[in-house]
Amino acid sequence: MGRVDAILHVLDDMYPSAECELNHTNALELLIAVMLSAQATDLSVNRLTETLFTKYKTVDDYINAPLAALESDIRRIGLYKNKAKNIQKTCTAIKDRHDGKVPSSQVELEALPGVGRKTANVVLSVWFDVPRIAVDTHVERVSKRLKLAYNNDSPLKVEEKLMRKIPKERWSKTHHQMIFFGRYHCTARKPDCDHCPLRDDWCRYPNI
């Protein structure tokens, strides 16, 4: 069995039901949650959005709120000042350019303030069911440790390599499984190597 097949087999066994852990009920909530999640845990974002999403339900709610009030409402999250500013700008752009609806194309999503490729890929994959691999810190770390990418590859290069090596119909599923693997097993500082079925044959850790 080759490296990719072996890794996919193990991920299927370990995390057969992996999915996005950010709480949301619509595309706008997902977009805001992903924007908030930069350099923050999904758990901390979910704690925040539990109340945030009861107060802010539409793009107009974010646009019309005083910036200081929005900053106060998300101040528990890191980089809250910059995130509040980008959220307001993004909601304004969605209203002005897209009739108040979150766009469903890569180009249009990445044109929104504060929305990079990873955020766009998450929204496309999770809400619009478009096959995508979003490379966050977990996916990048796991890919490099499992020799699916080189240690000096950029996130974009990692994404391109994963898309070549993994069947397209598995992109979104594998993306979530790799996040779970990196978040709960192959962690940055203390990976559970003693109980890892991929350690001996496919992993380059700790040589990374």
N, C-alpha and C positions, 0 to 999 in steps of 0.2 A: 504494500500500500504506500503510495507517495505521500509527501509531506502534507499537501493541501487536503487530500482525502482523509488522512489520519486526523488532522486537526478538526476538520468538519465533523467527523465521526465522534470525536471526544466532546466537542461542543454540543452536539445533539444529545449525547448522553447526560452531560452535566446540566445543561440549561435548555431543555426542549421548549419551554414556554417563555423564553426571554422576550421582553417587550419594553417599550418606553416607560420609565418610572416617573416621569413628570406628570402630575395631575392636570388634566385639561378636559374640556367638553366641546371645544370648537377650535378652529384654526387660529383665531386671534389669541386665545388663551395659551395655546401651544407655542406660538411665536414669542409671546411675552415671556413665558416660562423658560424657553431656551435662551433668550437674551439675558435673563436674570441668572442663568446657571453658569455663565462664564466665571471661572475661578471660584465657584461655589458648588456645594453638593446638591444633588437632587433632593435630598431630605430637607435641607434648609430652605430650598426654594418651595417645596410643597407646603412646609409650615407657613411660609409667608403668603403664598397664593391662596391658601385656605380662606383668608380674610380679604386679601387684595381683590380676588375675583368676585367677591360679593359687592364690593364698592365700585369697581371699574368693570363694566360689562360691554362697552362699545368703544370704538376709536374716539368718539366724541367725549366720552368720560375722561380718557387720558389727555386729550387735547385741551379740554376746558379746565382741567385741574390746575391750580397754581403750581408752578414747578417746585416750589418749596414744600408744598403739601405732598406731592408725589414722592419727592426725595424722602420726606419723613415716613411715608408709608412703606418704603422699601429699604430704609437705612440699615436694617439688620443684615442686608446682603452686601458683600464687598463691592467696591467701585460703584456705590449706589448713585452718586451724583452724576457720573457719566452715563450710567444706565438709564436714569430717569430722563436725562436730556435726549438720549437716543430713542427711548420709547415714545416720547412725545413727537419727535421728528418723524419717526417711522409711522406712527398713527396718522400724522398729518399727510404724509406721502400716500398712505393707503387710501385716505379719504379723497385726496385731490386727484390721484392718478388711477385708482382702481375702484372707484365707486364704493369705498368703505369695506371692500372685501380683500382678504389676504390673497395675493396673487399665487398662481400655481406653476409658475415657470422659474427656472433657475436664475435666468438673467434678471427678471423683475424682482425676485426676492433679494438677490445680492445687491441690487441698486438701492435697497432700503437702508437708511442710516443705522449703523451698528449691527447689520446683518451680514455676516461673512459666509463663506462656503459651507462650513460645518453646520451653522444654524439653518441655512437654506436646505441642506441635505436632510436634516432631521425633519423639518416641516414637510418636505416633499415625500419622504419615506413614510412617516408616521401618519400624516393626515391625508395626503393625496395619493398614497399607495403607489408612488413612483419608485422603482428600484434604485436605491442609493446606498452608499457606504459613507457615513459621516465619521471622519477621523478626529476623535477627541484624544485626550491624553491617554486614556485606557487603550483604545484601539491602536494608537501609535506605539505605545510601549509593548503591547502584546505582539504586534506584527513584527517588531524588530527582534524581540526575544525569540520568537518562533521562526526566525529566518525567512519571513515572508517579505521583508524589506531590509535594506542596509541601515546600519546605525546612523549614518549621516543623512538619510533621506528626509526631505521636507514632508509635512503632512500631505501636501498635494501629491508628491511622488508616491507616498505610501498608499493614498487612495487609488491612484492610477494602477499601481502594482496589484492591489487587492482586486480591483475590478477585472484585471486580466486573468488572475489566477482562480477566482471564485466564480462559479456559474451565476449568470445575471439573476436568475430566478431566486437565488439564495442571498443576494446582496443585503437586503434589508434585514432578513433574519439573522445572518451571520454578524452583521454590524451590532445588533443588540446582544447576541451571544458573546461577542468579544468584549463588549462593555462589561457584561456580568462577570466574565472570566477575569478581567483586569480589576474590577471593583471588589470582588469577593474572594478571589483565589490568587491570581498572579498580581498581587499588589506591588506598588512601587518599592516600598522599603522592606517588607517582610513577606515575600511570596511563599506560598505553602508548597515548597518544592518537594517535601517528603511525601506528599500525597498527590503528586501531579503525574498523570499518565503520559504526559508529553515531555517530561524532563529529560529522560535518557537519550531519546532518539532525535528530538526535533528542537530542543531549546539551547540557546547560546548563553543564557544566564549562568553565572554572574559576569560573564565577559561582555557586559554592556552597561 
